[in-house]
Amino acid sequence: MTSFWRNIALSVVALPLSSMAAAPLAPTQYADFDRYVLALSWQTGFCQSQHDRKRDEPDECRLQTDLPQKSDFLTVHGLWPSLPKSIAARGVDERRWMRFGCATRPIPNSPEARASRKCSAEQTGLSLEGAAKLNEVMPGAGGNSCLERYEYAKHGVCFGFDPDAYFGAMVRMNGEIKQSALGAFLADNYGKTISREEFDRAFAKAYGAANIKAVKLTCNGKPAYLTEMQIALDARAINAPLAATSFVPQPHPGNCGKRFVLDKVGY
């Protein structure tokens, strides 16, 4: 939503995080999966990638302004459950699950959510209070972007997640990471070139060296700039504050290489 950047820049008073995330996140069906991936965008890098690819920039990028708290450029993309065993038993593999999510056949048989037509997805049922909190950390929510509708249709609806609990978990974890040593590192290095080793040290300081492999980083461009981080989480720990026991390793660290830029506004 375009108001995201104005709201933060003008220091609008936020609703308390606890008011949105009162209910725990729990699937009511297909609960036999073992992990989530929390996808967070580095918003200035995401917007630069749209510009570099000569795409029509979404409102949140065209109206992007600088922010006093630089860690606020770490924004929410989504929360993705892994392939449930009960769906895999029907012959669905990881590749198909990642492509179709809740539209995977033969089950759960939900309508396919298309990235090119996010606003054609069904409304999420998110409360007004929940939407207000989400809009502060997911710039593509609402408005003409409808990212939250796409994300819920692809990754949430087939599990029967309560929308406020689902998006509330994303809001909470995004806030925890911003307030961690990793968030401080991102803020301190806004607009600078960093190394993957420096990033890993900051993550280790926040959550332990054993968990560095939980993070997959995505970069674009030459020189490379960060667009997204995907963090793998133990499904059993999803409702607890992020800690050393929250994370599980991923098979690939991403494509960012040894050095990359934390882009700033004005690419």
The 8 nearest C-alpha neighbors of each residue, nearest first, counted from 0:
[[1, 142, 141, 140, 138, 139, 2, 3],
 [0, 2, 59, 3, 58, 4, 138, 62],
 [1, 3, 5, 0, 4, 6, 134, 59],
 [4, 2, 135, 6, 1, 5, 138, 0],
 [3, 5, 7, 6, 2, 8, 63, 64],
 [6, 4, 8, 2, 7, 3, 9, 1],
 [5, 7, 3, 11, 9, 4, 8, 2],
 [8, 6, 10, 9, 4, 5, 11, 3],
 [7, 9, 5, 10, 6, 66, 4, 67],
 [8, 10, 6, 7, 11, 5, 4, 12],
 [11, 9, 7, 8, 6, 12, 5, 13],
 [10, 12, 6, 9, 13, 7, 8, 5],
 [11, 13, 10, 14, 6, 7, 9, 15],
 [14, 12, 11, 15, 132, 16, 135, 10],
 [13, 15, 16, 12, 132, 18, 128, 131],
 [16, 14, 17, 18, 13, 19, 132, 12],
 [17, 15, 18, 19, 14, 20, 171, 170],
 [16, 18, 20, 19, 15, 21, 171, 14],
 [19, 17, 16, 15, 20, 21, 14, 128],
 [20, 18, 17, 129, 167, 16, 21, 163],
 [19, 21, 167, 17, 22, 164, 18, 168],
 [22, 20, 19, 18, 17, 23, 164, 167],
 [23, 21, 20, 164, 24, 163, 19, 161],
 [24, 22, 238, 164, 25, 21, 20, 168],
 [23, 25, 164, 165, 238, 22, 160, 26],
 [24, 26, 23, 160, 27, 161, 30, 164],
 [27, 25, 158, 160, 30, 28, 159, 24],
 [26, 28, 159, 158, 25, 30, 160, 29],
 [27, 29, 158, 30, 26, 159, 157, 31],
 [30, 28, 31, 158, 83, 85, 26, 27],
 [29, 31, 28, 26, 32, 83, 27, 158],
 [32, 30, 83, 29, 84, 33, 85, 28],
 [33, 31, 83, 30, 81, 82, 34, 84],
 [32, 34, 234, 233, 81, 31, 35, 235],
 [35, 33, 234, 233, 232, 81, 80, 32],
 [34, 36, 80, 232, 79, 231, 81, 234],
 [35, 37, 231, 79, 230, 78, 232, 229],
 [36, 38, 78, 230, 229, 77, 35, 39],
 [39, 37, 229, 77, 76, 228, 78, 36],
 [38, 40, 75, 76, 228, 74, 227, 229],
 [41, 39, 227, 74, 42, 73, 226, 76],
 [40, 42, 73, 226, 44, 227, 72, 43],
 [41, 43, 45, 72, 40, 44, 46, 73],
 [42, 44, 46, 45, 262, 263, 41, 264],
 [45, 43, 226, 47, 42, 46, 262, 41],
 [44, 46, 226, 42, 48, 47, 43, 41],
 [47, 45, 43, 49, 48, 44, 60, 42],
 [46, 48, 50, 44, 49, 45, 51, 43],
 [49, 47, 51, 45, 46, 50, 52, 44],
 [50, 48, 46, 52, 54, 47, 51, 56],
 [49, 51, 47, 53, 48, 52, 54, 46],
 [52, 50, 48, 53, 49, 47, 54, 220],
 [51, 53, 49, 54, 50, 48, 47, 55],
 [54, 52, 50, 51, 49, 55, 56, 48],
 [55, 53, 49, 52, 56, 50, 51, 48],
 [54, 56, 57, 53, 49, 50, 52, 58],
 [55, 57, 54, 49, 60, 61, 58, 50],
 [58, 56, 60, 59, 55, 61, 144, 143],
 [59, 57, 61, 60, 1, 62, 56, 143],
 [58, 60, 1, 62, 57, 61, 63, 138],
 [59, 61, 63, 58, 62, 46, 57, 56],
 [60, 62, 58, 63, 59, 56, 57, 46],
 [63, 61, 60, 59, 58, 64, 1, 4],
 [62, 64, 60, 61, 59, 4, 65, 264],
 [65, 63, 62, 4, 66, 264, 8, 5],
 [64, 66, 264, 67, 63, 8, 263, 69],
 [65, 67, 68, 8, 69, 64, 7, 71],
 [66, 68, 69, 65, 8, 71, 7, 70],
 [69, 67, 66, 70, 71, 186, 72, 7],
 [68, 70, 186, 71, 72, 66, 67, 189],
 [69, 71, 186, 72, 68, 182, 73, 177],
 [72, 70, 73, 69, 68, 74, 66, 177],
 [71, 73, 70, 42, 41, 74, 69, 43],
 [74, 72, 41, 71, 70, 40, 42, 39],
 [73, 75, 40, 136, 39, 137, 72, 42],
 [76, 74, 39, 137, 136, 77, 40, 38],
 [75, 77, 39, 38, 40, 74, 137, 78],
 [78, 76, 38, 75, 37, 150, 79, 39],
 [77, 79, 37, 36, 38, 35, 169, 80],
 [80, 78, 36, 35, 154, 81, 77, 37],
 [81, 79, 35, 34, 36, 82, 154, 78],
 [80, 82, 34, 32, 35, 83, 79, 33],
 [81, 83, 32, 96, 84, 93, 87, 80],
 [84, 82, 32, 31, 86, 85, 29, 81],
 [85, 83, 87, 86, 31, 88, 32, 82],
 [84, 86, 88, 83, 87, 29, 31, 89],
 [87, 85, 88, 89, 83, 84, 91, 106],
 [86, 88, 91, 84, 89, 90, 85, 92],
 [89, 87, 85, 86, 90, 84, 91, 83],
 [90, 88, 87, 86, 91, 85, 105, 106],
 [89, 91, 88, 87, 92, 86, 105, 104],
 [92, 90, 87, 89, 86, 95, 96, 93],
 [91, 93, 95, 94, 87, 96, 90, 82],
 [94, 92, 96, 95, 97, 82, 91, 87],
 [95, 93, 97, 96, 92, 98, 91, 99],
 [96, 94, 98, 97, 92, 93, 99, 91],
 [95, 97, 100, 93, 99, 98, 94, 92],
 [98, 96, 94, 95, 100, 99, 93, 82],
 [97, 99, 95, 96, 100, 94, 103, 93],
 [98, 100, 102, 103, 96, 97, 95, 101],
 [101, 99, 96, 153, 102, 103, 97, 154],
 [100, 102, 153, 157, 103, 109, 154, 107],
 [103, 101, 109, 111, 99, 108, 100, 110],
 [104, 102, 99, 101, 100, 106, 108, 96],
 [105, 103, 106, 108, 102, 107, 91, 109],
 [104, 106, 108, 103, 107, 89, 91, 86],
 [107, 105, 104, 108, 103, 86, 102, 109],
 [106, 108, 109, 101, 157, 103, 102, 105],
 [107, 109, 106, 102, 104, 105, 103, 110],
 [108, 110, 102, 107, 101, 111, 157, 103],
 [111, 109, 102, 112, 108, 101, 152, 120],
 [110, 112, 102, 113, 109, 99, 153, 101],
 [113, 111, 153, 149, 152, 120, 110, 114],
 [114, 112, 116, 115, 117, 111, 149, 120],
 [113, 115, 117, 116, 112, 149, 146, 118],
 [114, 116, 113, 117, 118, 112, 119, 149],
 [117, 115, 113, 114, 118, 119, 120, 112],
 [116, 118, 149, 119, 114, 145, 120, 113],
 [117, 119, 145, 120, 116, 144, 148, 149],
 [120, 118, 117, 116, 121, 112, 113, 149],
 [121, 119, 118, 148, 117, 149, 112, 152],
 [122, 120, 123, 148, 119, 152, 118, 149],
 [121, 123, 124, 148, 120, 125, 118, 152],
 [122, 124, 125, 148, 121, 162, 151, 147],
 [125, 123, 122, 162, 126, 163, 161, 121],
 [124, 126, 162, 123, 163, 129, 130, 127],
 [127, 125, 129, 128, 130, 124, 163, 162],
 [128, 126, 130, 129, 131, 125, 132, 124],
 [127, 129, 131, 126, 130, 132, 19, 14],
 [128, 130, 126, 132, 127, 131, 19, 163],
 [129, 131, 133, 127, 132, 128, 134, 126],
 [132, 130, 128, 134, 129, 133, 127, 135],
 [133, 131, 129, 130, 135, 134, 128, 14],
 [132, 134, 130, 135, 131, 136, 137, 129],
 [133, 135, 137, 131, 132, 136, 140, 3],
 [134, 136, 3, 133, 132, 137, 131, 138],
 [137, 135, 74, 134, 133, 75, 138, 170],
 [138, 136, 75, 134, 139, 140, 74, 133],
 [139, 137, 0, 140, 3, 59, 134, 136],
 [140, 138, 146, 144, 0, 137, 145, 59],
 [141, 139, 146, 145, 0, 147, 138, 137],
 [142, 140, 145, 0, 144, 143, 139, 146],
 [141, 143, 0, 144, 145, 140, 1, 139],
 [144, 142, 145, 141, 118, 58, 0, 57],
 [143, 145, 139, 142, 146, 141, 140, 57],
 [146, 144, 141, 140, 118, 148, 147, 117],
 [147, 145, 140, 139, 149, 148, 144, 150],
 [146, 148, 150, 140, 149, 145, 151, 141],
 [149, 147, 151, 145, 146, 150, 120, 123],
 [148, 150, 117, 146, 152, 147, 151, 120],
 [151, 149, 147, 153, 152, 148, 154, 146],
 [150, 152, 155, 154, 148, 153, 149, 156],
 [153, 151, 149, 156, 150, 154, 112, 155],
 [154, 152, 101, 100, 150, 151, 112, 149],
 [155, 153, 151, 79, 150, 100, 101, 152],
 [156, 154, 151, 158, 157, 160, 152, 153],
 [155, 157, 159, 152, 158, 151, 160, 154],
 [158, 156, 101, 159, 155, 107, 109, 154],
 [159, 157, 26, 28, 156, 160, 155, 27],
 [158, 160, 27, 156, 157, 26, 28, 161],
 [161, 159, 26, 158, 162, 155, 165, 25],
 [160, 162, 164, 163, 165, 159, 24, 25],
 [163, 161, 165, 125, 164, 160, 166, 124],
 [164, 162, 166, 167, 165, 161, 125, 129],
 [163, 165, 167, 24, 161, 162, 20, 22],
 [166, 164, 162, 167, 163, 168, 24, 161],
 [165, 167, 169, 168, 163, 164, 162, 170],
 [166, 168, 20, 164, 170, 169, 165, 163],
 [169, 167, 171, 166, 165, 170, 164, 172],
 [170, 168, 166, 172, 167, 171, 173, 78],
 [169, 171, 167, 173, 168, 172, 174, 166],
 [172, 170, 168, 174, 169, 173, 167, 175],
 [173, 171, 175, 174, 169, 170, 168, 176],
 [172, 174, 170, 176, 175, 171, 169, 177],
 [175, 173, 177, 171, 172, 176, 170, 178],
 [174, 176, 172, 178, 177, 173, 179, 171],
 [175, 177, 179, 173, 178, 174, 182, 172],
 [178, 176, 182, 174, 175, 179, 70, 173],
 [177, 179, 175, 176, 182, 174, 180, 183],
 [180, 178, 176, 182, 181, 177, 205, 175],
 [179, 181, 205, 183, 182, 201, 184, 204],
 [180, 182, 201, 184, 179, 202, 183, 205],
 [183, 181, 177, 185, 179, 184, 180, 178],
 [182, 184, 180, 186, 181, 185, 187, 179],
 [185, 183, 181, 187, 182, 186, 180, 188],
 [186, 184, 182, 188, 183, 187, 70, 189],
 [185, 187, 69, 70, 183, 189, 184, 188],
 [186, 188, 184, 185, 189, 183, 69, 70],
 [189, 187, 185, 191, 186, 184, 190, 261],
 [188, 190, 186, 191, 261, 187, 185, 263],
 [189, 191, 263, 262, 261, 188, 260, 192],
 [192, 190, 188, 189, 260, 261, 193, 262],
 [191, 193, 260, 259, 261, 258, 194, 190],
 [194, 192, 258, 259, 260, 191, 197, 195],
 [193, 195, 258, 197, 196, 257, 259, 198],
 [194, 196, 198, 257, 197, 258, 199, 193],
 [195, 197, 199, 194, 198, 200, 257, 193],
 [198, 196, 200, 194, 195, 199, 201, 193],
 [199, 197, 195, 201, 196, 200, 202, 194],
 [198, 200, 202, 196, 201, 197, 203, 211],
 [201, 199, 203, 197, 202, 198, 204, 196],
 [200, 202, 181, 204, 198, 199, 203, 180],
 [203, 201, 199, 205, 181, 204, 200, 206],
 [202, 204, 207, 208, 200, 206, 205, 201],
 [205, 203, 201, 202, 206, 207, 200, 180],
 [204, 206, 180, 202, 203, 179, 181, 207],
 [205, 207, 243, 203, 204, 242, 202, 210],
 [208, 206, 203, 209, 210, 243, 204, 205],
 [207, 209, 203, 210, 211, 206, 204, 202],
 [208, 210, 207, 211, 212, 203, 243, 206],
 [211, 209, 208, 212, 213, 207, 246, 206],
 [210, 212, 213, 208, 209, 199, 214, 203],
 [211, 213, 248, 210, 214, 249, 252, 209],
 [212, 214, 248, 231, 249, 211, 247, 210],
 [215, 213, 230, 212, 229, 211, 252, 216],
 [214, 216, 252, 253, 229, 228, 230, 251],
 [217, 215, 228, 253, 227, 255, 252, 214],
 [218, 216, 227, 253, 254, 255, 226, 225],
 [219, 217, 225, 255, 224, 226, 223, 254],
 [220, 218, 223, 224, 48, 225, 226, 217],
 [219, 221, 223, 222, 224, 218, 48, 51],
 [222, 220, 223, 219, 224, 259, 218, 260],
 [221, 223, 220, 224, 259, 260, 219, 258],
 [222, 224, 221, 220, 259, 219, 218, 260],
 [225, 223, 260, 259, 218, 219, 261, 44],
 [224, 226, 218, 44, 261, 227, 217, 260],
 [225, 227, 44, 45, 41, 218, 40, 217],
 [228, 226, 40, 217, 41, 39, 216, 225],
 [227, 229, 216, 39, 215, 38, 217, 40],
 [228, 230, 38, 215, 37, 214, 36, 39],
 [229, 231, 214, 37, 36, 213, 38, 228],
 [232, 230, 36, 213, 247, 35, 246, 37],
 [233, 231, 246, 35, 34, 247, 245, 36],
 [232, 234, 34, 235, 236, 246, 245, 247],
 [235, 233, 34, 33, 237, 236, 35, 232],
 [234, 236, 233, 237, 33, 34, 238, 245],
 [237, 235, 234, 233, 239, 245, 238, 232],
 [236, 238, 234, 239, 235, 233, 232, 24],
 [237, 239, 236, 23, 24, 240, 168, 235],
 [238, 240, 236, 237, 241, 245, 242, 235],
 [241, 239, 242, 238, 172, 175, 237, 236],
 [240, 242, 245, 239, 172, 243, 175, 244],
 [243, 241, 245, 244, 206, 240, 246, 239],
 [242, 244, 206, 245, 207, 246, 241, 210],
 [243, 245, 242, 246, 236, 241, 233, 247],
 [246, 244, 242, 236, 233, 243, 232, 241],
 [247, 245, 232, 233, 244, 231, 213, 210],
 [246, 248, 213, 232, 231, 233, 249, 210],
 [249, 247, 213, 212, 231, 250, 246, 210],
 [248, 250, 213, 251, 212, 231, 247, 214],
 [251, 249, 248, 252, 212, 213, 215, 253],
 [250, 252, 253, 249, 215, 212, 214, 254],
 [253, 251, 215, 216, 214, 212, 254, 250],
 [254, 252, 216, 215, 217, 251, 255, 256],
 [253, 255, 217, 256, 218, 216, 252, 215],
 [256, 254, 218, 217, 253, 216, 259, 257],
 [255, 257, 254, 258, 195, 259, 253, 194],
 [256, 258, 195, 194, 255, 259, 196, 193],
 [259, 257, 194, 193, 256, 195, 192, 255],
 [260, 258, 223, 224, 192, 193, 194, 225],
 [259, 261, 192, 224, 262, 191, 193, 225],
 [262, 260, 190, 189, 191, 225, 224, 192],
 [263, 261, 190, 44, 260, 43, 224, 189],
 [262, 264, 190, 43, 265, 189, 261, 266],
 [265, 263, 266, 43, 65, 64, 262, 63],
 [264, 266, 263, 43, 64, 65, 262, 63],
 [265, 264, 47, 263, 262, 43, 44, 46]]
